[in-house]
Amino acid sequence: MDLRSDKPYALLRHGLGYVYPSIRKHIKADVAIMGAGITGALVAWHLIQKGIQPVILDRRHAGMGSTAASTSLLQYEIDTPLHKLIRQVGEKNAVLSYLLCRQAIYDLHEIAKKLPEKPAFELRPSFQYASYNSHVKDLEKEYLLRKRAGINLQLLTANDVKNLFGFQKGGGLLSADGGIIDAYPFTHALLKHAQDKGAIVYDNTAVTHIDYDYNNVVLQTEWGHKVTAKKLIIACGYESHHYLPKKIERLHSTYALISEPFFGKDFWHENALIWETANPYLYMRPSSDNRILIGGKDDAFYNPTRRDANIARKTRQLENSFHKLFPHIPLRTDFAWAGTFASTKDGLPFIGSIPERPNTLFALGFGGNGITFSLLAAQIISDLLSGKNNANGKLFSFDRRGAGVA
Ligand SMILES: Cc1cc2nc3c(=O)[nH]c(=O)nc-3n(C[C@H](O)[C@H](O)[C@H](O)COP(=O)(O)OP(=O)(O)OC[C@H]3O[C@@H](n4cnc5c(N)ncnc54)[C@H](O)[C@@H]3O)c2cc1C
């Protein structure tokens, strides 16, 4: 698959990162991970903490799939608002999903602090405005439910929005919990650390065939060498559907830009992450290098040629939407890119096993919160592989209530 356009900003800014060799011999391992994006890297980090040294294989270079295109907002707010998610999966599961995503932000922060490379991480509030006045009622409902769940947030009036953000909207929700971490350098820092602790990473090594067995899993690679593992983790991002018997996700195209750098550092209230209630939604955040990153204008198709041909037009649309909100900020685009992403029916990820694929676990963080979902997948899977029960696994299982194609 073609997951993204050629020049996402993270790649231009951070370059190739670490590179790893391709496989040159047959290997036996307790655990093999397919995919060295942020999901595979977080799974590897968690396994290392539990004394398991995985073998990680990627057909590209590490982090070069969707991870390199990510705009890296860390939000606990799942694409499906809590009041709708409750209808789909029940109140207990919906609230727990929100709380786990909130905790994931802080867990990611702790991991970043522990890594020798100290990848930049910033906690930021998250602000969702009502795109239309008719959406305010739903935000009020959402506010009460999240408050009841113990989430720290404020319901803003139109006046509050004007005072804090300077634009005219009927209301919004300002949540205390949110963050940013650039997914691409973070992935490299995680993989390097895993390698230093005994993991083996192979770049440029496509798995071309898998034999699932009741004793082990045998991965055939493009170079003719095999990896035989007791357990396999599939963390192939939006390419993971090749390994599933039925469709569970819908693919979309999405667009992003980053501005030229500004001299000032304060753009709006606490430089919050901003998004809106419309679907697809516009979102934005200041970057750690004083630029403004904007994304959205999604298309409901996977066609990389059409997607990439749209970049110039979508960039203008993103700029126009930004200028309507912030006419006083003289934003000029420096770089623009596009990528594919996947959504699920209930907005939740798929984590765990299916009977058709013995000894295999899937870590599929589909949805707008891909990175926080990757963290949850890593926690659940590493617990399972180290023999610890993780009750949260049921929330994201393939046979949960509410599962299905978006
Ligand atoms: C433009 C854009 C903006 C986004 N913004 C956000 C955001 O703000 N916040 C957020 O949380 N999420 C965001 N996401 C989603 C997030 O980036 C993804 O959820 C995340 O990067 C997925 O990581 P991954 O490791 O699962 O997949 P990937 O990064 O794609 O990694 C999977 C890896 O598996 C490898 N692979 C596949 N098949 C094989 C095979 N047969 N053999 C060997 N290797 C294989 C691929 O080469 C790839 O490197 C965004 C996505 C896009 C495209």
The ligand as an SDF file (V2000), in Angstrom:
LIG
                    3D

 53 58  0  0  0  0  0  0  0  0999 V2000
   -1.6690   12.5490    8.2520 C   0  0  0  0  0  0  0  0  0  0  0  0
   -1.9050   11.7430    9.5140 C   0  0  0  0  0  0  0  0  0  0  0  0
   -2.0890   12.4140   10.7100 C   0  0  0  0  0  0  0  0  0  0  0  0
   -2.2850   11.6900   11.8860 C   0  0  0  0  0  0  0  0  0  0  0  0
   -2.4060   12.3710   13.0570 N   0  0  0  0  0  0  0  0  0  0  0  0
   -2.5410   11.6960   14.2220 C   0  0  0  0  0  0  0  0  0  0  0  0
   -2.6150   12.3880   15.4480 C   0  0  0  0  0  0  0  0  0  0  0  0
   -2.5960   13.6310   15.4810 O   0  0  0  0  0  0  0  0  0  0  0  0
   -2.6990   11.6660   16.5970 N   0  0  0  0  0  0  0  0  0  0  0  0
   -2.7450   10.3000   16.5870 C   0  0  0  0  0  0  0  0  0  0  0  0
   -2.8230    9.7030   17.6520 O   0  0  0  0  0  0  0  0  0  0  0  0
   -2.6870    9.6100   15.4260 N   0  0  0  0  0  0  0  0  0  0  0  0
   -2.5880   10.2670   14.2560 C   0  0  0  0  0  0  0  0  0  0  0  0
   -2.5130    9.6020   13.0820 N   0  0  0  0  0  0  0  0  0  0  0  0
   -2.5590    8.1340   13.1320 C   0  0  0  0  0  0  0  0  0  0  0  0
   -1.2040    7.5900   13.5460 C   0  0  0  0  0  0  0  0  0  0  0  0
   -0.1920    8.2480   12.8340 O   0  0  0  0  0  0  0  0  0  0  0  0
   -1.1870    6.1000   13.2800 C   0  0  0  0  0  0  0  0  0  0  0  0
   -2.1770    5.4940   14.0860 O   0  0  0  0  0  0  0  0  0  0  0  0
    0.1420    5.4730   13.6180 C   0  0  0  0  0  0  0  0  0  0  0  0
    1.2140    6.1090   12.9820 O   0  0  0  0  0  0  0  0  0  0  0  0
    0.1060    4.0100   13.1930 C   0  0  0  0  0  0  0  0  0  0  0  0
    1.3230    3.4530   13.5700 O   0  0  0  0  0  0  0  0  0  0  0  0
    1.6170    1.9410   13.2440 P   0  0  0  0  0  0  0  0  0  0  0  0
    2.9260    1.6340   13.8100 O   0  0  0  0  0  0  0  0  0  0  0  0
    0.4430    1.1140   13.6870 O   0  0  0  0  0  0  0  0  0  0  0  0
    1.6000    1.8870   11.6570 O   0  0  0  0  0  0  0  0  0  0  0  0
    2.8020    2.2780   10.6700 P   0  0  0  0  0  0  0  0  0  0  0  0
    3.5260    3.4760   11.1050 O   0  0  0  0  0  0  0  0  0  0  0  0
    2.2540    2.2860    9.2830 O   0  0  0  0  0  0  0  0  0  0  0  0
    3.7900    1.0580   10.8530 O   0  0  0  0  0  0  0  0  0  0  0  0
    3.4600   -0.2290   10.3820 C   0  0  0  0  0  0  0  0  0  0  0  0
    4.6990   -0.8090    9.7660 C   0  0  0  0  0  0  0  0  0  0  0  0
    4.4130   -2.1470    9.3690 O   0  0  0  0  0  0  0  0  0  0  0  0
    5.2450   -2.4030    8.2600 C   0  0  0  0  0  0  0  0  0  0  0  0
    4.7240   -3.5580    7.5060 N   0  0  0  0  0  0  0  0  0  0  0  0
    3.5370   -3.6670    6.8840 C   0  0  0  0  0  0  0  0  0  0  0  0
    3.4340   -4.8670    6.2610 N   0  0  0  0  0  0  0  0  0  0  0  0
    4.6040   -5.5160    6.4960 C   0  0  0  0  0  0  0  0  0  0  0  0
    5.1200   -6.7860    6.0970 C   0  0  0  0  0  0  0  0  0  0  0  0
    4.4250   -7.6300    5.3230 N   0  0  0  0  0  0  0  0  0  0  0  0
    6.3710   -7.1260    6.5150 N   0  0  0  0  0  0  0  0  0  0  0  0
    7.1030   -6.2840    7.2950 C   0  0  0  0  0  0  0  0  0  0  0  0
    6.6620   -5.0640    7.6800 N   0  0  0  0  0  0  0  0  0  0  0  0
    5.4210   -4.6840    7.2940 C   0  0  0  0  0  0  0  0  0  0  0  0
    5.1810   -1.1070    7.4400 C   0  0  0  0  0  0  0  0  0  0  0  0
    6.2760   -0.9930    6.5690 O   0  0  0  0  0  0  0  0  0  0  0  0
    5.1460   -0.0480    8.5270 C   0  0  0  0  0  0  0  0  0  0  0  0
    6.3910    0.5710    8.7640 O   0  0  0  0  0  0  0  0  0  0  0  0
   -2.3270   10.2690   11.8710 C   0  0  0  0  0  0  0  0  0  0  0  0
   -2.1580    9.6010   10.6500 C   0  0  0  0  0  0  0  0  0  0  0  0
   -1.9420   10.3190    9.4830 C   0  0  0  0  0  0  0  0  0  0  0  0
   -1.7350    9.5640    8.2040 C   0  0  0  0  0  0  0  0  0  0  0  0
  1  2  1  0
  2  3  1  0
  2 52  2  0
  3  4  2  0
  4  5  1  0
  4 50  1  0
  5  6  2  0
  6  7  1  0
  6 13  1  0
  7  8  2  0
  7  9  1  0
  9 10  1  0
 10 11  2  0
 10 12  1  0
 12 13  2  0
 13 14  1  0
 14 15  1  0
 14 50  1  0
 15 16  1  0
 16 17  1  0
 16 18  1  0
 18 19  1  0
 18 20  1  0
 20 21  1  0
 20 22  1  0
 22 23  1  0
 23 24  1  0
 24 25  2  0
 24 26  1  0
 24 27  1  0
 27 28  1  0
 28 29  2  0
 28 30  1  0
 28 31  1  0
 31 32  1  0
 32 33  1  0
 33 34  1  0
 33 48  1  0
 34 35  1  0
 35 36  1  0
 35 46  1  0
 36 37  1  0
 36 45  1  0
 37 38  2  0
 38 39  1  0
 39 40  1  0
 39 45  2  0
 40 41  1  0
 40 42  2  0
 42 43  1  0
 43 44  2  0
 44 45  1  0
 46 47  1  0
 46 48  1  0
 48 49  1  0
 50 51  2  0
 51 52  1  0
 52 53  1  0
M  END
$$$$
